[in-house]
Amino acid sequence: MVKKLFCHHKWVFFCLIVLCLGLVACAPSQPVKGRLIVWHTWDEAEAPVIEQVLADFRRLHPEIQISVERKEYATVLDEFAEASRAGLGPDVLIGLESVYAHLLYQNGLAANVNKMDIDWTVFEPGTLQSVQRGNDVRVGVPLNAYVSVLYFNRSQIDTPPDSFDALQAISEKGIKVGLPATFFASYWGITGLGGSVFDGDALSANSQAGIANWLDWLVAFQQTPGAVLSSDTRALVDSFVRGDIALLVMDSLELASLEERLGREQFGVATLPGFPHAQAFSTVELIVVNSASVQTEAAAQLSNFLSNAAQQRKLARTTSGRAPVNRAVSLNPTLFPRISAISQQNRTAVVPTTVQDGLINRLIVEADPIYQQVLEGLITPDAGAQMIIDAVKNDRGGPSQ
């Protein structure tokens, strides 16, 4: 009897232990507490949008205090570096292009967010290329992106051209078409005509042929009555606003300015001629965490909030020219034609890797003046393309083939 009683008590004791463990395991996790100093770089016109989203986060997470300050993009890198080194920097910086985030990380000022509790599954693998640095480092969390698109004046163009032939036919009629004649801004033409420049992180074997083919097309297009080719992007935008140009290829961040200067009904936005083969470069803006911040859990929670489908959809609908980066977000082209076109173009865009960024910078330095020489008739497209590739290959930091 004593033995049975002992066994009974032992069984009850065991059950109590299991029950307690179960209760501990099932207990809700404690909310993250913290205080975040947040800087963002959105301009005055769009600052209320991101600040409202941050206010929504604050309302849903009252245990995390947030102070928000807008900074000018042109000076934010220097301000961030100076403040961070003095121990006064923000915990989070919103709206920094990926290339500058890599620069901050390189200088020990941006945290490796790969170690934080971020939901990376919401992003396309291509988008993540912009933040990846080696196998186990990510310098920020993608927030949105912008990309080159086609703007058209509705009073002059009913249906935007969807091919290179259609674009040339419009220019043949004397309708003005503005194209930026620089490597980065016109990269879509190389891919749209079937060319390639990159093979992984190096120049492709066909890079010279791809550039030559595009330069040859530009030279021929320049002979049409409506062609306006220029490396001065501001002049092209101003001409479009005045109505001197009916079609303009320019990056999607110009949308807010164009809407303010022209009005929403005056112009439309379309994918580039040759889409989806015409692939422009995509510039990804990030959420960057200060390497000195101790508020990493709160920063991760904010990053996950800003990148979830609901907030990405809200940002896309209420901002001008920024494409969502959450792979689950799609927008009705009837209700949101502008951002839908931008989002479509961005989904097929080229997102440079960290190594490609360096290669692109060298291509810009070498190619832009040569593009002008070709268009001025000083050298042939074939000679210009060879000069560009030879110069990049001979650069000490350049890739070898």
C-alpha positions as CSV (number, residue, x, y, z in Angstrom):
1,M,0.0,0.0,0.0
2,V,2.8,2.4,0.9
3,K,4.5,1.5,-2.4
4,K,1.3,2.2,-4.3
5,L,0.8,5.5,-2.6
6,F,4.4,6.5,-3.3
7,C,4.0,5.6,-7.0
8,H,0.8,7.5,-7.1
9,H,2.4,10.6,-5.6
10,K,5.4,10.2,-8.0
11,W,3.0,10.1,-11.0
12,V,1.1,13.2,-9.7
13,F,4.4,15.0,-9.3
14,F,5.5,14.1,-12.8
15,C,2.2,15.3,-14.2
16,L,2.5,18.6,-12.4
17,I,6.0,19.1,-13.9
18,V,4.8,18.3,-17.4
19,L,1.8,20.7,-16.9
20,C,4.1,23.5,-15.7
21,L,6.4,23.0,-18.6
22,G,3.4,23.1,-21.0
23,L,2.1,26.3,-19.4
24,V,5.6,27.9,-19.8
25,A,5.8,26.8,-23.4
26,C,2.3,28.0,-24.2
27,A,2.7,31.3,-22.4
28,P,2.6,34.3,-24.9
29,S,6.0,35.8,-25.6
30,Q,6.6,39.2,-24.0
31,P,6.3,42.2,-26.3
32,V,9.5,43.8,-27.4
33,K,10.1,47.0,-25.6
34,G,12.5,49.7,-26.7
35,R,13.0,53.2,-28.0
36,L,13.9,53.9,-31.6
37,I,15.4,57.0,-33.1
38,V,14.4,56.9,-36.8
39,W,15.7,59.1,-39.6
40,H,14.2,59.0,-43.1
41,T,15.2,60.6,-46.4
42,W,11.8,61.0,-48.1
43,D,11.2,64.5,-49.5
44,E,8.8,67.0,-47.9
45,A,5.9,66.1,-50.2
46,E,6.0,62.4,-49.3
47,A,7.3,62.6,-45.8
48,P,3.8,62.5,-44.3
49,V,3.2,59.1,-46.0
50,I,6.2,57.3,-44.3
51,E,5.6,59.2,-41.1
52,Q,1.9,58.1,-41.0
53,V,3.1,54.5,-41.4
54,L,5.5,54.9,-38.5
55,A,2.7,56.4,-36.5
56,D,0.6,53.3,-37.2
57,F,3.4,51.1,-36.0
58,R,3.7,53.2,-32.8
59,R,-0.1,52.8,-32.2
60,L,0.1,49.1,-32.7
61,H,3.2,48.8,-30.6
62,P,2.9,51.3,-27.7
63,E,5.7,49.5,-25.9
64,I,8.2,50.8,-28.5
65,Q,8.7,54.5,-28.4
66,I,9.7,56.2,-31.7
67,S,11.1,59.6,-32.5
68,V,11.2,60.5,-36.2
69,E,13.2,63.0,-38.1
70,R,13.4,63.8,-41.8
71,K,16.9,64.3,-43.3
72,E,18.0,65.6,-46.7
73,Y,19.3,62.8,-48.9
74,A,22.2,64.8,-50.1
75,T,23.7,65.2,-46.7
76,V,22.4,62.2,-44.7
77,L,25.4,60.0,-45.2
78,D,27.8,62.5,-43.6
79,E,25.3,63.3,-40.9
80,F,24.8,59.6,-40.1
81,A,28.5,59.0,-40.0
82,E,29.3,62.0,-37.8
83,A,26.4,61.4,-35.4
84,S,27.1,57.7,-35.1
85,R,30.8,58.2,-34.3
86,A,29.8,60.6,-31.6
87,G,27.3,58.1,-30.2
88,L,24.3,60.2,-31.2
89,G,23.2,58.6,-34.4
90,P,19.7,57.1,-35.1
91,D,18.9,53.5,-34.5
92,V,17.3,53.2,-37.9
93,L,17.8,55.0,-41.2
94,I,14.9,54.6,-43.8
95,G,15.3,55.3,-47.5
96,L,19.0,54.8,-48.2
97,E,20.0,53.3,-51.6
98,S,21.7,50.0,-51.3
99,V,25.0,51.1,-52.7
100,Y,25.4,53.7,-49.8
101,A,24.3,51.1,-47.2
102,H,27.2,48.9,-48.3
103,L,29.4,51.9,-47.9
104,L,28.2,52.4,-44.3
105,Y,28.7,48.7,-43.6
106,Q,32.2,48.8,-45.0
107,N,33.0,51.7,-42.6
108,G,31.6,49.8,-39.6
109,L,28.5,52.0,-39.3
110,A,25.7,49.7,-40.5
111,A,24.7,46.5,-38.7
112,N,24.6,43.1,-40.3
113,V,20.8,42.6,-40.2
114,N,21.1,39.0,-41.3
115,K,21.6,38.2,-37.7
116,M,18.3,39.8,-36.8
117,D,14.9,38.3,-36.7
118,I,13.8,39.5,-40.2
119,D,11.3,37.6,-42.4
120,W,13.4,37.4,-45.6
121,T,10.9,35.1,-47.3
122,V,8.7,38.0,-48.3
123,F,11.4,39.3,-50.8
124,E,12.3,38.1,-54.3
125,P,15.8,36.6,-54.5
126,G,16.8,39.3,-57.0
127,T,15.8,42.0,-54.5
128,L,17.9,40.4,-51.8
129,Q,21.0,40.7,-54.1
130,S,21.0,44.4,-53.3
131,V,21.6,43.8,-49.6
132,Q,23.8,40.7,-49.7
133,R,27.4,41.0,-48.9
134,G,29.1,37.7,-48.9
135,N,27.3,34.6,-47.7
136,D,26.2,35.7,-44.2
137,V,26.0,39.5,-44.3
138,R,23.0,41.7,-45.3
139,V,23.4,45.4,-44.9
140,G,19.8,46.4,-44.7
141,V,16.2,45.4,-45.3
142,P,14.5,46.3,-48.6
143,L,11.8,48.8,-48.4
144,N,10.9,49.8,-52.0
145,A,12.5,50.4,-55.4
146,Y,12.5,52.6,-58.4
147,V,13.2,52.0,-62.0
148,S,13.1,53.6,-65.5
149,V,9.7,53.8,-67.1
150,L,8.0,55.5,-70.1
151,Y,6.1,58.7,-69.5
152,F,3.7,59.9,-72.2
153,N,1.7,63.1,-72.7
154,R,-1.9,62.1,-73.1
155,S,-2.7,65.1,-75.3
156,Q,-0.2,63.9,-77.9
157,I,-0.1,60.1,-77.5
158,D,-3.1,57.9,-77.2
159,T,-1.3,54.6,-76.9
160,P,2.3,54.4,-75.7
161,P,4.7,52.3,-77.9
162,D,5.4,48.8,-76.7
163,S,8.3,48.0,-79.1
164,F,11.4,49.6,-80.5
165,D,9.8,49.7,-83.9
166,A,6.7,51.5,-82.6
167,L,8.9,54.0,-80.7
168,Q,10.9,54.7,-83.9
169,A,7.6,55.0,-85.9
170,I,6.3,57.7,-83.5
171,S,9.6,59.7,-83.9
172,E,9.4,59.3,-87.7
173,K,6.2,61.3,-87.5
174,G,8.0,64.2,-85.8
175,I,6.5,63.5,-82.4
176,K,9.3,64.3,-79.9
177,V,10.8,61.4,-77.9
178,G,13.2,62.1,-75.1
179,L,15.8,59.4,-74.2
180,P,18.7,59.8,-71.7
181,A,21.9,59.0,-73.6
182,T,23.9,57.5,-70.7
183,F,24.9,54.0,-69.8
184,F,22.9,53.6,-66.6
185,A,19.7,55.4,-67.7
186,S,19.6,53.7,-71.1
187,Y,20.7,50.2,-70.0
188,W,17.2,48.9,-70.9
189,G,18.0,49.3,-74.6
190,I,20.9,46.9,-74.4
191,T,18.7,44.1,-72.9
192,G,15.7,45.1,-75.0
193,L,17.6,44.4,-78.2
194,G,18.7,41.0,-76.9
195,G,22.1,42.0,-75.5
196,S,23.8,41.4,-72.2
197,V,26.6,43.1,-70.3
198,F,26.9,40.9,-67.2
199,D,27.7,37.3,-66.7
200,G,27.4,36.9,-62.9
201,D,29.6,39.6,-61.4
202,A,31.8,40.0,-64.5
203,L,31.5,41.3,-68.0
204,S,29.7,38.8,-70.3
205,A,31.5,37.5,-73.4
206,N,28.9,39.4,-75.5
207,S,29.0,42.7,-73.6
208,Q,30.8,44.5,-76.4
209,A,28.4,43.3,-79.0
210,G,25.4,44.2,-76.8
211,I,26.6,47.8,-76.3
212,A,27.5,48.2,-80.0
213,N,24.1,47.1,-81.1
214,W,22.4,49.6,-78.8
215,L,24.7,52.4,-79.9
216,D,23.9,51.5,-83.5
217,W,20.2,51.7,-82.8
218,L,20.6,55.1,-81.0
219,V,22.6,56.5,-84.0
220,A,19.8,55.4,-86.4
221,F,17.1,56.7,-84.0
222,Q,18.8,60.0,-83.8
223,Q,18.2,60.6,-87.5
224,T,14.4,60.5,-87.0
225,P,12.7,63.9,-86.8
226,G,11.4,63.5,-83.3
227,A,14.5,62.1,-81.5
228,V,15.8,64.1,-78.6
229,L,18.8,62.3,-77.1
230,S,20.6,64.0,-74.2
231,S,22.8,63.2,-71.2
232,D,21.1,66.1,-69.4
233,T,18.2,64.4,-67.6
234,R,16.9,67.6,-66.0
235,A,16.7,69.3,-69.4
236,L,14.7,66.3,-70.7
237,V,12.3,66.4,-67.8
238,D,11.8,70.2,-68.2
239,S,11.1,69.7,-71.9
240,F,8.5,67.1,-71.1
241,V,6.8,69.4,-68.6
242,R,6.6,72.2,-71.1
243,G,5.0,69.9,-73.7
244,D,8.0,70.0,-76.0
245,I,8.5,66.2,-75.6
246,A,5.6,63.8,-75.8
247,L,7.4,60.7,-74.7
248,L,10.1,60.5,-72.0
249,V,12.1,57.6,-70.5
250,M,13.1,58.5,-67.0
251,D,13.2,56.9,-63.6
252,S,10.0,56.4,-61.7
253,L,10.9,58.8,-58.8
254,E,10.2,61.7,-61.2
255,L,6.5,60.8,-60.9
256,A,5.8,63.0,-57.9
257,S,7.4,66.0,-59.5
258,L,5.7,65.5,-62.8
259,E,2.3,65.1,-61.1
260,E,2.9,68.3,-59.2
261,R,4.0,70.3,-62.2
262,L,1.6,68.8,-64.8
263,G,-1.3,67.3,-62.9
264,R,-2.3,63.7,-62.8
265,E,-4.5,63.7,-65.9
266,Q,-2.0,65.3,-68.3
267,F,0.3,62.3,-68.6
268,G,0.5,58.5,-68.2
269,V,3.1,55.9,-67.2
270,A,3.9,52.7,-69.2
271,T,6.4,50.0,-69.2
272,L,9.4,50.5,-71.5
273,P,9.3,49.7,-75.2
274,G,10.4,46.1,-75.6
275,F,9.1,45.1,-72.2
276,P,9.6,42.5,-70.6
277,H,12.9,42.0,-72.4
278,A,13.8,45.7,-71.9
279,Q,15.2,45.4,-68.4
280,A,16.3,48.6,-66.7
281,F,18.4,48.8,-63.5
282,S,16.4,48.7,-60.3
283,T,17.5,50.9,-57.4
284,V,16.5,49.5,-54.1
285,E,16.0,51.7,-51.0
286,L,16.7,50.1,-47.7
287,I,16.0,50.2,-44.0
288,V,19.5,50.4,-42.4
289,V,20.2,49.7,-38.7
290,N,23.0,51.5,-36.9
291,S,25.8,49.1,-35.9
292,A,26.0,50.9,-32.5
293,S,22.3,50.5,-31.8
294,V,21.2,48.3,-28.9
295,Q,17.6,48.4,-30.1
296,T,18.0,45.6,-32.6
297,E,14.8,43.7,-31.6
298,A,12.7,46.8,-31.9
299,A,14.4,47.6,-35.2
300,A,13.7,44.1,-36.5
301,Q,10.0,44.4,-35.6
302,L,9.8,47.8,-37.3
303,S,11.5,46.4,-40.4
304,N,9.1,43.4,-40.6
305,F,6.2,45.8,-40.2
306,L,7.3,48.1,-43.0
307,S,8.0,45.1,-45.4
308,N,4.7,43.2,-44.7
309,A,2.2,43.0,-47.6
310,A,-0.3,45.4,-46.1
311,Q,2.2,48.2,-45.5
312,Q,3.9,47.6,-48.8
313,R,0.6,47.9,-50.6
314,K,-0.2,51.1,-48.6
315,L,3.1,52.7,-49.5
316,A,2.8,51.8,-53.1
317,R,-0.7,53.3,-53.4
318,T,0.2,56.5,-51.6
319,T,3.7,57.3,-52.7
320,S,4.8,58.4,-56.2
321,G,7.1,56.2,-58.2
322,R,8.2,53.7,-55.6
323,A,7.5,50.0,-56.4
324,P,6.8,47.5,-53.6
325,V,9.4,44.9,-52.9
326,N,7.2,42.4,-51.1
327,R,6.7,39.5,-53.5
328,A,3.0,39.0,-52.5
329,V,1.9,42.5,-53.4
330,S,0.1,43.0,-56.7
331,L,-1.8,46.1,-57.7
332,N,-4.9,46.4,-59.9
333,P,-3.8,48.1,-63.1
334,T,-7.3,49.7,-63.6
335,L,-7.4,51.3,-60.2
336,F,-3.6,52.1,-59.9
337,P,-2.3,52.3,-63.5
338,R,0.8,54.3,-62.7
339,I,2.3,52.3,-59.9
340,S,1.1,49.0,-61.5
341,A,3.2,49.9,-64.6
342,I,6.2,50.8,-62.4
343,S,5.8,47.6,-60.4
344,Q,5.7,45.5,-63.6
345,Q,8.8,47.1,-64.9
346,N,10.6,46.6,-61.6
347,R,9.7,42.9,-61.4
348,T,11.8,42.3,-64.5
349,A,14.5,44.8,-63.7
350,V,18.2,44.1,-63.1
351,V,19.1,44.4,-59.4
352,P,22.9,44.8,-59.2
353,T,24.9,42.8,-56.7
354,T,27.6,44.5,-54.6
355,V,30.3,43.5,-57.0
356,Q,28.3,44.6,-60.0
357,D,27.8,48.0,-58.5
358,G,31.6,48.5,-58.7
359,L,31.6,47.3,-62.3
360,I,28.6,49.6,-63.2
361,N,30.5,52.6,-61.8
362,R,33.4,51.9,-64.0
363,L,31.1,51.4,-67.0
364,I,29.5,54.7,-66.3
365,V,32.8,56.5,-66.1
366,E,34.1,55.0,-69.3
367,A,30.8,54.7,-71.3
368,D,29.1,58.1,-70.8
369,P,31.6,60.3,-72.7
370,I,32.0,57.6,-75.4
371,Y,28.2,57.5,-75.9
372,Q,28.4,61.2,-76.6
373,Q,31.2,60.8,-79.1
374,V,29.3,58.1,-80.9
375,L,26.2,60.2,-81.1
376,E,28.2,63.2,-82.4
377,G,29.6,61.0,-85.2
378,L,33.2,61.2,-83.9
379,I,33.5,57.4,-83.7
380,T,31.5,54.4,-84.8
381,P,29.2,52.4,-82.5
382,D,31.6,49.3,-82.9
383,A,34.6,51.4,-82.1
384,G,32.9,53.0,-79.2
385,A,31.8,49.7,-77.7
386,Q,35.3,48.3,-78.0
387,M,36.8,51.4,-76.3
388,I,34.4,51.0,-73.4
389,I,35.0,47.3,-72.8
390,D,38.8,47.7,-73.2
391,A,38.9,50.6,-70.8
392,V,36.9,48.6,-68.2
393,K,39.0,45.5,-68.6
394,N,42.2,47.5,-68.3
395,D,41.0,49.1,-65.1
396,R,43.0,47.7,-62.2
397,G,39.9,47.1,-60.2
398,G,38.0,45.7,-63.2
399,P,37.1,42.1,-64.0
400,S,39.2,40.1,-66.4
401,Q,37.8,38.0,-69.2
